[in-house]
Amino acid sequence: MSSLQGYVDRRVILVLQDGVVIVGVMAGFDQKSNVVLSDSKERIYSMDAGVEEVPLGLYLVKGDMIVLIGELDEAVDQAVDLSTIHAEPIPRIQY
């Protein structure tokens, strides 16, 4: 739990159980690992087109939906042209 403290006020990427990928600035979290992101965007991957970013703004993600949280290197992320990346969407977790 306290390991999330290091991500506060930093740009992070979240991968959710349903395959959704969200990028945003972690504004806060609680004891159940629910996460609040500001300036967030969903990244939608496709084999046919580049990566599409859909603005979400302030966004709350339930902790039990999060599979992965990682810090983004903003300089590297901004240098990448997302329209040139073609990738299959991340599949949903199967139980």
RACOR-V977030 format. One record per run of one state. SS is the DSSP state (2 for helix, 1 for strand, 0 for the rest). FROM is the first residue (numbers start at 1). LEN is the number of residues. If there is no record, write none. Layout:
# RACOR-V977030
[[SS	FROM	LEN] [SS	FROM	LEN]]
This chain:
# RACOR-V977030
[[0	1	1] [2	2	6] [0	8	3] [1	11	6] [0	17	4] [1	21	9] [0	30	5] [1	35	10] [0	45	7] [1	52	10] [0	62	1] [2	63	3] [1	66	6] [0	72	2] [2	74	6] [0	80	2] [2	82	3] [0	85	11]]
